[in-house]
Amino acid sequence: MARIAVIGAGMGAMATAARLAVAGHQVTVYERGDTYGGAVGRYERDGFAFDTGPGLLHLPAVYRDLFVKTGKRPLEDCVDMVQLDPAVRHVLDGAAVTLPGASRGGVATALDEAFGAGAGERWNALLGRARDTWDATRRPLLEEPLRTDWQVLGRDPYPALRGSGLLRRRPPTLAEVARRELGGGLGELLAGRVLAYGLDPDSAPAAAAALPYMEQTFGSWYVRGGMRELATAVYERCRERKVEFVFGAGVRSVLTRDGRAAGVRLADGTEAAADQVVCGIDPRQLPGASVPRPRGGVPARGAEAPGRLTLLLALSGARPADAVHRTLVHSPGTAGVRLVTVLRPDDPATRPDADHEAVTVSAVCGPAGGAPVPDPEKLLDLAARAVPGLRERLLWQEVRTPEDVEAATGACGGSVPAPALPGDGGRMLYPANTTALPGLYLAGGWAHPGGGLAHAGMTGALVAGLIVEGAEFRGSQ
């Protein structure tokens, strides 16, 4: 039985801790804050409750697998998950379209009605090419430790449409694919789905089309009571497996002895010995010498990652029966915002009674490399396109800037990592789960395979596999 120190109590860190504990290791989690979950937080006031981080889960199979592998109670016995249907409503200048969940034919019909005959066929054909991208890279990008020859993932596997002129000089960007293979409002839909992940379609590789393919194929899921309930379920599973949590214990550095990780030094100067150390936070929060990366590693990520401006809105009046859980409001260039995400969960746990509604509005912004933080009033104006009568119903709002996120979670600049992608010479990849320091591993959204609830959860399986089975581990079969 090895002693393992885990830095941070975010979702990837806890997923790693639970898997290691069930393998028989003694696991202690050191968290700088006073609670678990990392970015998956909750804000409550006057009977209203809001998620302060991710509002939806994609690829729920990641957490189903975690619960199967770490205990007797499956995920569905621990949280009440529902698949969104409709999946999303897009509001564009002069058009609006509501797309059903998990229905290829239904999506095609809705797009034909909104953009004219043939639009659904073009969309599904593009997602068919995105499926080829997904199939070609799913295992090395998501289910295996990062290969030593990671450069092969630097080539974009998206099969651009022949005759489109997109492959003459270089692989196309997602924005170029959207314009040439879809065009008009249909292209804006594709670009918006990628913008929502914090990726810039003008620079993201065409392989980013795999993200809307993933959503349409596997669905978008909400946990009743808010996504914080998922964090609580993972925390409780860790506790069931005898994982120890030490809150208010920020880590200053990783200890070394005889050329390998030997524990952690806490902010108060005390030292905690360990046989293995898992860094489950952004490595930039620790001194560079504490988290060495091997030579020839993937390009550094993080400095360019944007943050989010989020408005938590308490509204009077009942949620309309025809309201959609998630709406994407497209607004190229308006107030420096290209896309606004509006979440309106039909969940009694988020409001004081049926005569009120809790709404979350967010937009990708700086200061960590994104657009400047917009005026919250401008964000309200855009959100009103998704919620009629918004200003008249508004009781109060809570504004959360990237600086607030940094203060609450420690994330550098309040930045939010996006999922890893192939292409663009490997610029969209994250550091491997192993490091140049033996015994030190990376988990969470800032390690392979990147950000988002599902991807962070995947790091738990990868890191646990590497520790339990050693360097020969090649992922679950």
N, C-alpha and C positions, 0 to 999 in steps of 0.2 A: 504494500500500500504506500503510495507516494503522497507527500504533502504538496498541495497545489494552491498557489496564491493567484486569485483572479482580480484584476484591477478593473473596477467599475461594475455596476449592477444593471447595465443596459440589457436589451433583449438578447443580443448575441452572446454577451458574457454569461447571462443566466442559462441560456441554452447549452453553452459549453459546460458550465458548472454541473448542471443536472446530469448530463451524459457521463461526465467524469466520475461523479459520485456513485452512479449506479454501477460503474465499472469497478468500484471498490476503493477509490481514492479518497483521501481526506481533503476536502475543498473548503477554502475560506475566501469569501468575497469581500474586498475592501472598496467602499463607496464613499466618495467625498461628500455627497449630500445626505439627506436624512430619510431617503426613501429609494425604492427600486424602480426600474423601468426605463431609466435614461430619458430619451426624448418622448417616450410614451407616458405623458403626464396628464393631469386632470386639474381643472379649475372649477370651483364651486362657489356660488353666491346666490343668495335669495331663492334657493330652491332650483336654480339652473345649474347644469353641469355640462362641461365642454371638454373634449379632447384637446390637449395643447400640442400634440404631435401628430403622427399619422392618424387619419380618420378611417382608413379602409385597409383591408388585407387582401393581397393577391397571392396566389399559390398557397392556399391554406394547407395543402398536403405537407408542407414543411413542418408545421406545428402539429399536425396529426401524427406524423412520424415521430416527432420528439416525445409526444405523450405515450405513444405505443412502446417506444424503446426505454422509457424511464419509469413506468408504473402500470398498474392494472386499470386505472380509470382513463378512458379515451378522452380526447379533447372535447368532444360533444357533451360529455358528462360534466365538464368543468366550466364551459362557457356556452352561451346560446348564440350560435353564429347563423346569420341569414344572408343569402345571396341577393344582391341588388337586382331588382327587375321592376322598372327599367334600370339599365346599367348606368346610363348617363344621358343628360340633355346638353346639347351644344346650342349656345345662343351666339349668333353671328350678326353682323350688320345686314339687316333685311331678311334674315332667315333664322329658323330655329328647327332643330330636329331632335327627337327623342329616340334613343336606340335601346331596344330590348336586351335583356341579359341572356347570354348563352343560346342565341338563335341566329345562325348565319343567314337563314332565309328571311327572318324578321328584320334583321339589320339591312339587308339588301332592299327589302320593300320600303322601309322607312327612308333610306337614302334616295331611292327612285322618286318618292313623293316629294322630297325636299329639293333635290337638285336635278331632276329630270331622268327620263328613262336611260338606263345603262349605267347610272352612277353606282348602284349597288353591285353590279357585275365588275366594274373597275375596282371598287373597294375590295371585294372578296378576292379578286385576282392578285391585287397587291399583297393582301394578307396571306395568300397562298405562297408568294415569294418570301414573305416574312417567316412563314412556317419552315421553309427550306433553311433559312438562316438559323432559326431556333433549333431545328433538328441537327444541323451541322455543328453547332457550338454548345448545345445544352450541357453535355457531359463535361467537356474540358473547362467550360466557363463557370458552371454552377455546381457540379457534383463531384469534382475532383480537386485535389490540391493543385495550385498553379504549377504548370509544367516548367521545368528548367529551360526548355526551349519555348518560352512564352511568346517569342516573336512570331510564331505561327498564328497567334491570335491577333496580331497586328494587321493582318490582311482582312479586309471586309468581305464576308461571305455572301452579302446580299446580291442576288442575281438580278441586276437591273434589267429592265425590259429591253429586249433587243430592238434596235432601230430608234431608241430614244435619244441617242447621242450622248448618253451620260458616262460612257466608259472610254471616251476618246483620249483623254489626257490623264485622268486620275479617277479613283473611286468617287462616286457622287456623295454629297451630303444628304441628310434626311430632307432638308428643305428643297433641294433640287429634285429629289424623287417625288416629293409632294406636288411640285409644280408640273413636272413633265409627265408623270404617270397618272395623276389625278386631276390637278388643276382646280382653280377657283375655290369655292367654299369647301369642296370635298378635300382639297389639299390642305386647307386651313384646319379641318378636323384632325388630320394626321399630325400636323405640326403641333396643334394644341395638346394632343395626348402625350407628346414627348416633352413639351414645355412644362407640363404638370409635374414631371419628374425632376425638374430643375436643369434640364438639358437644353441647350440652344440649338434649334433645328438647323441654323445656318452653319454650324460647325460640327454637329454630331454626325457620325457616320450613318450611312443608310441602314446599317444593321439595327439602329434604334427602332426600326419598324417592328422588331420582334416584341417590343413592349406593348403596343396596342394589340398585337396578335395574342400575347399572353393573357391580357385582360379579357378579350373576347372569347378565348377558348376556355379558360379556367375560371372566369368570373371575378367579380369584385364582391368582397364579403365584409359585413359589418357585425360587430359583436354587441349584442344588446347590453345596455348599461354603459357603452362606450368602450373604445379600444383599451382603455386602462384595465378593463376586466381581463383581457388577455394577459397583460403584464402581471396582474395579480395571480392568475392561474399558474403562470410559469414560476413565479416566486414561490407560491405554495408547493408546487411540485419539487422545487429545489429544497425547501424545508423538509418535505417528506423524505427526501433522500439524504437528510442530515447535512446539507450544505450550511455552513456557518456564515452569517452576514455581519459585517462590522461597519456601521454607518458613521458618518462624520469622521471618516478616516481616509483623507486624501493621500495619494501616493506621491512621494517626491521623486523617487528614482528606483531603478531595479538594482538589486545587489548582485554582485558577481563574486565567484570564488573558483579558483582553478580553471578560469576560462569559460565558465558557464553560469547561467542564472542561478542564484542561490536565495532569492527572497526579495522583499521590498522594504524600502525605507519610507516611513510615513511622514506626513507633514510636520508632526510634532517631534520628529527625530528618532522615534522608536523604530526598531528593526524587527521584521517578522521573517523567520527563516522558511524556506520552501525548497522542494526538490525540482519543481517546475513552476514557471510563471506564465500566466496568460494575460496579455494586455488587451482588455476589452474596450478601451477608449481610444480616441484619436491620438496616435503616437506623438503628435505635435504638442500635446499637453505635458509631455515628459522631456527631459533633456535629451538632445540628439544622441549623446553617447549611451544613453540608457536603452535605446531601441535601435541598435545598429541594423542596417539593411545590407544584404550581400551585394558585392559588385556585380554590375550587369543586370541589376534588378529593374523592374518596370519603372517607367517615369513617375516621379512623385506626383501625387494627387492631393488636393485639399485646398491649396491657395486659391484655386479658381472656383471652388464650389460655392454656389450662392446660398443665401439664407431665405427666410420667409418673413413677410409681414402678415400677421394674423389678427383678425378682429373677431372677438367673441361677443355676439349680439344677443341680448335678451329682448324678446319681442312680446308685445301684448297681442291677443287674438289667437285663435286656434290655427293650427297648421292645416292648410287646405287639403282636401282629399286627393286632389290631382297633383300635389307637390311631388317633385322628384328628389330623391336623396342627394344626388350629386349633379350639379350643373357647372359646365365650363363656359364662362363668358369670354369670348374672343374680342380683343380690343387692340389691334395692332397700333402701337404708338400713342394710345390715349394715356395721358398722365404718366408716361414712361412705363406703362404696364401692358404686356402683351396678352396676358391670360389671368383670369380670376377664377378661383375654385370656390364654389358655394356648396356647403354641406348642410342638409336639412333632415336629420334623422327622424323617422317616425318612431320615437322611443320615449315612453312616459318617464323613464329614469332621467331624462335630460331636462325636464321642465317641472315647474311646481304643480301644474294641473293642466287639464285639456284646453284651457283658455289662454295658454301661453306657448311660445315656441323658442327653442334654442337654435341659433344659426351660427355657423362658423364660416368666415370668409378669409381667404388667404391668397397671396401672390408671391411669386419668386422675386427676390430683390437682393440687394447688397447687405452689408458692405463687403462680404467675402467674394468679390468678383462678379456679382450680379448687377442688375440695374440699380440706380440709387433708390433708397427707401422712399416710396411714394407717400403723398399726403393721404392719411386715412380717410379724409373726406372724399377724395377722388375714388378711393376703393369702394366706399359706400355707394357712390353714384353708379359705379359699374355693377355692384351687387344688386342694386335695385332693378336691373334688367332681368334678374332671375327671381327676385322676390318683390312683386308689385306691392306698393304701399309701404315699402320698407321703412322709410324715414318717419312716417306717421305712426308706425307700430313700435318704433325703437324706444325702449325704456332706459337702457344704458348699454355701454359697450366697454370692453376691456381690450386694450391695444397691446400686442406683444411684438416687439421688434427683434431683429437678430441679436441686439445687445442684451435683451431680456432673456433670450434663449441661452446665450453664452453664460449669463449669470446663474441661470437655473441648472444648466446641465454641464457646463464647462466646455462645450463645443467651441472650438476656436472661431471667433467671429460670428458665432451663431450659425455656422454653415451646416448644411444638410447634405450628406453624400447621396449620390444617385447610384443606381445599379451599374455594375461593370458591363462593358460592351466590347465586342471584338471590333477590329478595324482601327483606322487612324494611327497606325504605327504602334499601337499599344497604349496610346495616351489615355484611353478610357478604362484601363485595367487598374487594379489596386495591388499593393504589396502582398507577397505570398504570406501564408499563415505561419510559415517558419521564418526565422531570422538568422542573421549571421552569428548570433549568440546562442550556442546550444542551450536548450532548456527554456528558451523564451519564444512564445507564440503570440500571434495576433488574431483576435476575433473581433466581431462587431462590424458595423457599417464601413469602417475605414480600412478594412482588410478584404482580401479576395473572398467572395465575389461581389463585395460592395454594399451599397446602402439599400434601404427599404426593409420593412419588417421581415419579409420572406428571405431576402438575401442575407440579412444579419443572422437570422435563424440558421441558415445553411452553414455559416461559419462554425456553429457549435458542433455539427456533425464532422466537419473537416478537422478542426483542432482536436476534438476528442479522439478521432481516428488516428491522427498522427501521434498523439501521446500514448494511446493504448497499444497500437500496432506498430508504431515506429515509422521510419522514413519510407518503408516499402508500402505504406497505405496508399491506395489508389482510388478511394471513394467507395461508397456503398454500391453493391451490385443489384 
